[in-house]
Amino acid sequence: MELKKWPLQATDFGVSYAGMKGALQRQKAGDSEAVLAWAEGIIGHEAVLNVLNRAVASGRLAHAYLFVGAEGAGKVTVARRFASMLLGVTAPETHPDFTFVERERDAKTGKPHAGILLDQVQALTARLSLAPMMGGWRVAILDGAQLLNKESANALLKTLEEPHEKTMLLLTATSAEEVMATIRSRCQMLRFNRVATADIASALRDRGAEHDLAELCARLADGRPGAAVSFAEKRSSRLDDMITLRDAILSMSGSAVADRFMAIEKAIPPKLPFQDAVDRSRDWLDLAAELLRDAMLIKLGVEEHIVHIDVRERLSAWSQQCNPSAVLAVIEESRRLLNANVSPRAALERVAASF
């Protein structure tokens, strides 16, 4: 099913930084937290949007913001929309004063780099040191601030400490604790909290999703609007891939240890590039933890908070076959091992053996 795209964009309303600032300043005090056109269609995160709107209205925008939230929360979507508003365009990529930085892949091997490289940050800081070509703002989004290593983070410090006028840097991260303290302390942090399932489902229906699909995608997204939209719009890839992985994890409990290890080898093939294996292992651990949390909720009798409601019976049986809290402790240890560059397969095998 093809869903309708977000109908509202900044330039559809003639919104620019100056226009938005003027509109907000003209509002009555009781309406000062209203979300204007640039944020129309964004699912949830009203607190974040209101902070940004008030900063624009007061003329007290920070030079750098750190958007923190789970993968799929919608951080990059909000960053792109905000950048579009500041630049006065619909898509920021069309503006010469916009830069987007993310982890890249090696041009020869196609393997992803371990993080955001020093030369990427140096190129970014060089652009941000120049006067805006169009005379307005110069805006950059750095997606994945937790991927900055010591060298690349240090290269960014001068720009954060001595920002040029009319320069805006928007960083995203999945965890504030994984961002170097020297970077984190020089940004205004905005947290993207979980969004109510009902709000996500309603938004998906507004975009054209059928009722049952909207409810399922919203529930499985666990408060992450971006993940829900991806599930609904890319059913054949994202949602089905998650369901396949979920079936493999749920099937481990009660099976022979050798069979569990074979399932891990299938999920993390031996020839998979190391960084790809690490990324895939993190996804595996996150999903396993989510399923175990659901199993614990079933044991506690609070099923209204279950995410994977469509496999409720399997989760109930799973909760009787393993000790969810004990396995969750192993998952946390496996995450620490991944951060220490231990073999991804070895990290997952620890968890598989604990089911």
Contacts in CASP RR format, 6 or more apart in sequence:
PFRMAT RR
TARGET T0000
AUTHOR 0000-0000-0000
METHOD contacts of the structure
MODEL  1
MELKKWPLQATDFGVSYAGMKGALQRQKAGDSEAVLAWAEGIIGHEAVLN
VLNRAVASGRLAHAYLFVGAEGAGKVTVARRFASMLLGVTAPETHPDFTF
VERERDAKTGKPHAGILLDQVQALTARLSLAPMMGGWRVAILDGAQLLNK
ESANALLKTLEEPHEKTMLLLTATSAEEVMATIRSRCQMLRFNRVATADI
ASALRDRGAEHDLAELCARLADGRPGAAVSFAEKRSSRLDDMITLRDAIL
SMSGSAVADRFMAIEKAIPPKLPFQDAVDRSRDWLDLAAELLRDAMLIKL
GVEEHIVHIDVRERLSAWSQQCNPSAVLAVIEESRRLLNANVSPRAALER
VAASF
1 208 0 8 1.000
1 209 0 8 1.000
1 210 0 8 1.000
1 213 0 8 1.000
1 235 0 8 1.000
3 204 0 8 1.000
3 207 0 8 1.000
3 208 0 8 1.000
3 209 0 8 1.000
3 232 0 8 1.000
3 233 0 8 1.000
4 207 0 8 1.000
4 208 0 8 1.000
5 207 0 8 1.000
6 41 0 8 1.000
6 207 0 8 1.000
7 41 0 8 1.000
8 37 0 8 1.000
8 40 0 8 1.000
8 41 0 8 1.000
9 84 0 8 1.000
9 90 0 8 1.000
10 16 0 8 1.000
10 37 0 8 1.000
10 38 0 8 1.000
10 81 0 8 1.000
10 84 0 8 1.000
10 85 0 8 1.000
10 88 0 8 1.000
10 89 0 8 1.000
10 90 0 8 1.000
11 84 0 8 1.000
11 88 0 8 1.000
11 89 0 8 1.000
11 90 0 8 1.000
12 37 0 8 1.000
12 90 0 8 1.000
13 36 0 8 1.000
13 37 0 8 1.000
13 38 0 8 1.000
13 40 0 8 1.000
14 37 0 8 1.000
15 36 0 8 1.000
15 37 0 8 1.000
15 38 0 8 1.000
15 85 0 8 1.000
15 88 0 8 1.000
16 85 0 8 1.000
16 88 0 8 1.000
17 56 0 8 1.000
17 85 0 8 1.000
17 86 0 8 1.000
17 88 0 8 1.000
17 137 0 8 1.000
20 36 0 8 1.000
20 37 0 8 1.000
20 38 0 8 1.000
20 53 0 8 1.000
20 56 0 8 1.000
20 85 0 8 1.000
21 56 0 8 1.000
21 57 0 8 1.000
21 59 0 8 1.000
22 57 0 8 1.000
23 36 0 8 1.000
24 32 0 8 1.000
24 34 0 8 1.000
24 36 0 8 1.000
24 53 0 8 1.000
24 54 0 8 1.000
24 56 0 8 1.000
24 57 0 8 1.000
25 57 0 8 1.000
27 34 0 8 1.000
32 54 0 8 1.000
32 57 0 8 1.000
33 50 0 8 1.000
33 53 0 8 1.000
33 54 0 8 1.000
34 53 0 8 1.000
35 46 0 8 1.000
35 49 0 8 1.000
35 50 0 8 1.000
35 53 0 8 1.000
36 53 0 8 1.000
38 81 0 8 1.000
38 82 0 8 1.000
38 84 0 8 1.000
38 85 0 8 1.000
39 49 0 8 1.000
39 53 0 8 1.000
39 78 0 8 1.000
39 81 0 8 1.000
41 203 0 8 1.000
42 49 0 8 1.000
42 74 0 8 1.000
42 77 0 8 1.000
42 78 0 8 1.000
42 81 0 8 1.000
42 225 0 8 1.000
43 195 0 8 1.000
43 199 0 8 1.000
43 200 0 8 1.000
43 203 0 8 1.000
43 225 0 8 1.000
43 226 0 8 1.000
43 228 0 8 1.000
43 229 0 8 1.000
44 195 0 8 1.000
44 199 0 8 1.000
44 225 0 8 1.000
45 73 0 8 1.000
45 74 0 8 1.000
45 78 0 8 1.000
45 192 0 8 1.000
45 193 0 8 1.000
45 195 0 8 1.000
45 225 0 8 1.000
47 193 0 8 1.000
48 67 0 8 1.000
48 78 0 8 1.000
48 190 0 8 1.000
48 191 0 8 1.000
48 192 0 8 1.000
49 78 0 8 1.000
51 190 0 8 1.000
52 65 0 8 1.000
52 82 0 8 1.000
52 190 0 8 1.000
55 61 0 8 1.000
55 62 0 8 1.000
61 168 0 8 1.000
62 187 0 8 1.000
62 188 0 8 1.000
63 160 0 8 1.000
63 163 0 8 1.000
63 167 0 8 1.000
63 168 0 8 1.000
63 169 0 8 1.000
64 160 0 8 1.000
64 163 0 8 1.000
64 168 0 8 1.000
64 169 0 8 1.000
64 170 0 8 1.000
64 171 0 8 1.000
64 186 0 8 1.000
64 187 0 8 1.000
64 188 0 8 1.000
65 168 0 8 1.000
65 169 0 8 1.000
65 170 0 8 1.000
65 171 0 8 1.000
65 187 0 8 1.000
65 188 0 8 1.000
65 189 0 8 1.000
65 190 0 8 1.000
66 145 0 8 1.000
66 171 0 8 1.000
66 172 0 8 1.000
66 173 0 8 1.000
66 176 0 8 1.000
66 179 0 8 1.000
66 183 0 8 1.000
66 184 0 8 1.000
66 187 0 8 1.000
66 188 0 8 1.000
66 189 0 8 1.000
66 190 0 8 1.000
67 75 0 8 1.000
67 78 0 8 1.000
67 79 0 8 1.000
67 170 0 8 1.000
67 171 0 8 1.000
67 172 0 8 1.000
67 173 0 8 1.000
67 190 0 8 1.000
67 192 0 8 1.000
68 75 0 8 1.000
68 172 0 8 1.000
68 173 0 8 1.000
68 174 0 8 1.000
68 175 0 8 1.000
68 176 0 8 1.000
68 189 0 8 1.000
68 190 0 8 1.000
68 191 0 8 1.000
68 192 0 8 1.000
69 75 0 8 1.000
69 172 0 8 1.000
69 173 0 8 1.000
69 174 0 8 1.000
69 175 0 8 1.000
69 191 0 8 1.000
69 192 0 8 1.000
69 193 0 8 1.000
70 174 0 8 1.000
70 192 0 8 1.000
70 194 0 8 1.000
70 224 0 8 1.000
71 174 0 8 1.000
71 224 0 8 1.000
71 227 0 8 1.000
72 221 0 8 1.000
72 224 0 8 1.000
72 225 0 8 1.000
72 226 0 8 1.000
72 227 0 8 1.000
72 230 0 8 1.000
73 192 0 8 1.000
73 194 0 8 1.000
73 195 0 8 1.000
73 223 0 8 1.000
73 224 0 8 1.000
73 225 0 8 1.000
73 226 0 8 1.000
73 227 0 8 1.000
74 192 0 8 1.000
74 224 0 8 1.000
74 225 0 8 1.000
74 226 0 8 1.000
75 172 0 8 1.000
75 192 0 8 1.000
76 141 0 8 1.000
76 143 0 8 1.000
76 172 0 8 1.000
77 226 0 8 1.000
78 192 0 8 1.000
79 141 0 8 1.000
79 143 0 8 1.000
79 170 0 8 1.000
79 172 0 8 1.000
80 91 0 8 1.000
80 92 0 8 1.000
80 141 0 8 1.000
82 170 0 8 1.000
83 92 0 8 1.000
83 98 0 8 1.000
83 139 0 8 1.000
83 141 0 8 1.000
83 168 0 8 1.000
83 170 0 8 1.000
84 90 0 8 1.000
84 91 0 8 1.000
84 92 0 8 1.000
86 137 0 8 1.000
86 139 0 8 1.000
86 168 0 8 1.000
87 95 0 8 1.000
87 97 0 8 1.000
87 98 0 8 1.000
87 134 0 8 1.000
87 136 0 8 1.000
87 137 0 8 1.000
87 139 0 8 1.000
88 95 0 8 1.000
89 95 0 8 1.000
92 98 0 8 1.000
92 100 0 8 1.000
92 139 0 8 1.000
92 141 0 8 1.000
93 100 0 8 1.000
95 134 0 8 1.000
95 139 0 8 1.000
96 133 0 8 1.000
96 134 0 8 1.000
97 132 0 8 1.000
97 133 0 8 1.000
97 134 0 8 1.000
97 135 0 8 1.000
97 136 0 8 1.000
97 137 0 8 1.000
97 138 0 8 1.000
97 139 0 8 1.000
98 138 0 8 1.000
98 139 0 8 1.000
98 140 0 8 1.000
99 124 0 8 1.000
99 127 0 8 1.000
99 128 0 8 1.000
99 139 0 8 1.000
99 140 0 8 1.000
99 141 0 8 1.000
100 140 0 8 1.000
100 141 0 8 1.000
100 143 0 8 1.000
101 116 0 8 1.000
101 120 0 8 1.000
101 121 0 8 1.000
101 124 0 8 1.000
101 140 0 8 1.000
101 141 0 8 1.000
101 142 0 8 1.000
101 143 0 8 1.000
102 116 0 8 1.000
102 142 0 8 1.000
102 143 0 8 1.000
102 144 0 8 1.000
103 112 0 8 1.000
103 113 0 8 1.000
103 115 0 8 1.000
103 116 0 8 1.000
103 144 0 8 1.000
103 147 0 8 1.000
104 112 0 8 1.000
104 113 0 8 1.000
104 117 0 8 1.000
104 120 0 8 1.000
105 111 0 8 1.000
105 112 0 8 1.000
105 113 0 8 1.000
106 112 0 8 1.000
106 113 0 8 1.000
109 273 0 8 1.000
110 273 0 8 1.000
111 273 0 8 1.000
111 274 0 8 1.000
111 275 0 8 1.000
111 276 0 8 1.000
112 273 0 8 1.000
112 275 0 8 1.000
112 276 0 8 1.000
112 279 0 8 1.000
113 275 0 8 1.000
114 147 0 8 1.000
114 149 0 8 1.000
114 275 0 8 1.000
115 147 0 8 1.000
115 148 0 8 1.000
115 149 0 8 1.000
115 152 0 8 1.000
116 142 0 8 1.000
116 144 0 8 1.000
116 147 0 8 1.000
116 148 0 8 1.000
116 149 0 8 1.000
116 152 0 8 1.000
117 152 0 8 1.000
118 149 0 8 1.000
118 151 0 8 1.000
118 152 0 8 1.000
118 155 0 8 1.000
120 152 0 8 1.000
121 148 0 8 1.000
121 152 0 8 1.000
121 153 0 8 1.000
121 155 0 8 1.000
121 156 0 8 1.000
122 155 0 8 1.000
124 140 0 8 1.000
124 142 0 8 1.000
124 156 0 8 1.000
124 159 0 8 1.000
125 155 0 8 1.000
125 156 0 8 1.000
125 158 0 8 1.000
125 159 0 8 1.000
127 138 0 8 1.000
127 140 0 8 1.000
128 138 0 8 1.000
128 140 0 8 1.000
128 159 0 8 1.000
128 163 0 8 1.000
128 164 0 8 1.000
128 167 0 8 1.000
128 169 0 8 1.000
129 159 0 8 1.000
129 164 0 8 1.000
130 138 0 8 1.000
131 138 0 8 1.000
131 164 0 8 1.000
132 138 0 8 1.000
132 166 0 8 1.000
135 166 0 8 1.000
136 166 0 8 1.000
137 166 0 8 1.000
137 167 0 8 1.000
137 168 0 8 1.000
138 164 0 8 1.000
138 166 0 8 1.000
138 167 0 8 1.000
138 168 0 8 1.000
139 167 0 8 1.000
139 168 0 8 1.000
139 169 0 8 1.000
139 170 0 8 1.000
140 167 0 8 1.000
140 168 0 8 1.000
140 169 0 8 1.000
140 170 0 8 1.000
141 170 0 8 1.000
141 171 0 8 1.000
141 172 0 8 1.000
142 148 0 8 1.000
142 156 0 8 1.000
142 169 0 8 1.000
142 170 0 8 1.000
142 171 0 8 1.000
142 172 0 8 1.000
143 172 0 8 1.000
144 171 0 8 1.000
144 172 0 8 1.000
144 173 0 8 1.000
144 174 0 8 1.000
145 171 0 8 1.000
145 172 0 8 1.000
145 173 0 8 1.000
145 179 0 8 1.000
145 183 0 8 1.000
146 173 0 8 1.000
146 174 0 8 1.000
146 175 0 8 1.000
146 178 0 8 1.000
146 179 0 8 1.000
148 156 0 8 1.000
148 179 0 8 1.000
148 180 0 8 1.000
148 183 0 8 1.000
150 180 0 8 1.000
153 180 0 8 1.000
153 182 0 8 1.000
153 183 0 8 1.000
154 182 0 8 1.000
156 183 0 8 1.000
157 182 0 8 1.000
157 183 0 8 1.000
157 186 0 8 1.000
159 167 0 8 1.000
159 169 0 8 1.000
160 169 0 8 1.000
160 183 0 8 1.000
160 186 0 8 1.000
160 187 0 8 1.000
161 186 0 8 1.000
163 169 0 8 1.000
169 187 0 8 1.000
171 179 0 8 1.000
171 183 0 8 1.000
171 187 0 8 1.000
173 179 0 8 1.000
176 184 0 8 1.000
176 189 0 8 1.000
176 191 0 8 1.000
194 222 0 8 1.000
194 223 0 8 1.000
194 224 0 8 1.000
195 223 0 8 1.000
195 224 0 8 1.000
195 225 0 8 1.000
196 223 0 8 1.000
197 218 0 8 1.000
197 219 0 8 1.000
197 221 0 8 1.000
197 223 0 8 1.000
198 218 0 8 1.000
200 217 0 8 1.000
200 218 0 8 1.000
200 221 0 8 1.000
200 223 0 8 1.000
200 225 0 8 1.000
200 228 0 8 1.000
201 214 0 8 1.000
201 215 0 8 1.000
201 217 0 8 1.000
201 218 0 8 1.000
201 219 0 8 1.000
202 214 0 8 1.000
203 225 0 8 1.000
204 213 0 8 1.000
204 214 0 8 1.000
204 217 0 8 1.000
204 218 0 8 1.000
204 228 0 8 1.000
204 229 0 8 1.000
204 232 0 8 1.000
205 211 0 8 1.000
205 214 0 8 1.000
207 229 0 8 1.000
207 232 0 8 1.000
209 217 0 8 1.000
209 232 0 8 1.000
213 232 0 8 1.000
213 235 0 8 1.000
214 232 0 8 1.000
216 310 0 8 1.000
217 228 0 8 1.000
217 229 0 8 1.000
217 231 0 8 1.000
217 232 0 8 1.000
217 239 0 8 1.000
218 228 0 8 1.000
219 307 0 8 1.000
219 308 0 8 1.000
219 309 0 8 1.000
219 310 0 8 1.000
220 227 0 8 1.000
220 228 0 8 1.000
220 231 0 8 1.000
220 239 0 8 1.000
220 242 0 8 1.000
220 307 0 8 1.000
220 308 0 8 1.000
220 310 0 8 1.000
221 227 0 8 1.000
221 228 0 8 1.000
221 231 0 8 1.000
222 290 0 8 1.000
222 307 0 8 1.000
227 238 0 8 1.000
230 238 0 8 1.000
231 238 0 8 1.000
231 239 0 8 1.000
231 242 0 8 1.000
232 239 0 8 1.000
242 287 0 8 1.000
245 267 0 8 1.000
245 283 0 8 1.000
245 284 0 8 1.000
245 287 0 8 1.000
246 287 0 8 1.000
246 291 0 8 1.000
246 308 0 8 1.000
246 311 0 8 1.000
248 263 0 8 1.000
248 266 0 8 1.000
248 267 0 8 1.000
249 284 0 8 1.000
249 287 0 8 1.000
249 288 0 8 1.000
249 291 0 8 1.000
250 291 0 8 1.000
250 311 0 8 1.000
250 314 0 8 1.000
250 315 0 8 1.000
250 318 0 8 1.000
251 263 0 8 1.000
252 259 0 8 1.000
252 260 0 8 1.000
252 263 0 8 1.000
252 352 0 8 1.000
252 355 0 8 1.000
253 318 0 8 1.000
253 321 0 8 1.000
253 322 0 8 1.000
253 355 0 8 1.000
254 321 0 8 1.000
254 355 0 8 1.000
257 352 0 8 1.000
257 353 0 8 1.000
260 349 0 8 1.000
260 352 0 8 1.000
260 353 0 8 1.000
260 355 0 8 1.000
261 349 0 8 1.000
261 352 0 8 1.000
263 352 0 8 1.000
264 345 0 8 1.000
264 348 0 8 1.000
264 349 0 8 1.000
264 352 0 8 1.000
265 345 0 8 1.000
267 280 0 8 1.000
267 284 0 8 1.000
267 348 0 8 1.000
268 277 0 8 1.000
268 280 0 8 1.000
268 281 0 8 1.000
268 284 0 8 1.000
268 344 0 8 1.000
268 345 0 8 1.000
268 348 0 8 1.000
270 345 0 8 1.000
272 280 0 8 1.000
274 344 0 8 1.000
277 344 0 8 1.000
277 345 0 8 1.000
278 338 0 8 1.000
278 344 0 8 1.000
280 344 0 8 1.000
281 338 0 8 1.000
281 344 0 8 1.000
281 345 0 8 1.000
281 347 0 8 1.000
281 348 0 8 1.000
282 335 0 8 1.000
282 338 0 8 1.000
284 348 0 8 1.000
285 331 0 8 1.000
285 334 0 8 1.000
285 335 0 8 1.000
285 338 0 8 1.000
285 347 0 8 1.000
285 348 0 8 1.000
285 351 0 8 1.000
288 327 0 8 1.000
288 331 0 8 1.000
288 351 0 8 1.000
289 328 0 8 1.000
289 331 0 8 1.000
290 307 0 8 1.000
290 308 0 8 1.000
291 308 0 8 1.000
291 315 0 8 1.000
291 318 0 8 1.000
292 324 0 8 1.000
292 327 0 8 1.000
292 328 0 8 1.000
292 331 0 8 1.000
293 307 0 8 1.000
293 324 0 8 1.000
293 328 0 8 1.000
294 306 0 8 1.000
294 307 0 8 1.000
294 308 0 8 1.000
294 315 0 8 1.000
295 315 0 8 1.000
295 316 0 8 1.000
295 318 0 8 1.000
295 319 0 8 1.000
295 322 0 8 1.000
295 324 0 8 1.000
296 319 0 8 1.000
296 324 0 8 1.000
296 325 0 8 1.000
297 303 0 8 1.000
297 305 0 8 1.000
297 306 0 8 1.000
298 306 0 8 1.000
298 312 0 8 1.000
298 315 0 8 1.000
298 316 0 8 1.000
298 319 0 8 1.000
299 319 0 8 1.000
299 324 0 8 1.000
303 309 0 8 1.000
303 312 0 8 1.000
306 312 0 8 1.000
306 315 0 8 1.000
308 315 0 8 1.000
321 355 0 8 1.000
322 354 0 8 1.000
322 355 0 8 1.000
326 354 0 8 1.000
327 351 0 8 1.000
327 354 0 8 1.000
327 355 0 8 1.000
330 350 0 8 1.000
330 351 0 8 1.000
330 354 0 8 1.000
331 351 0 8 1.000
333 350 0 8 1.000
334 347 0 8 1.000
334 348 0 8 1.000
334 350 0 8 1.000
334 351 0 8 1.000
335 347 0 8 1.000
337 346 0 8 1.000
337 347 0 8 1.000
337 350 0 8 1.000
338 344 0 8 1.000
338 347 0 8 1.000
END
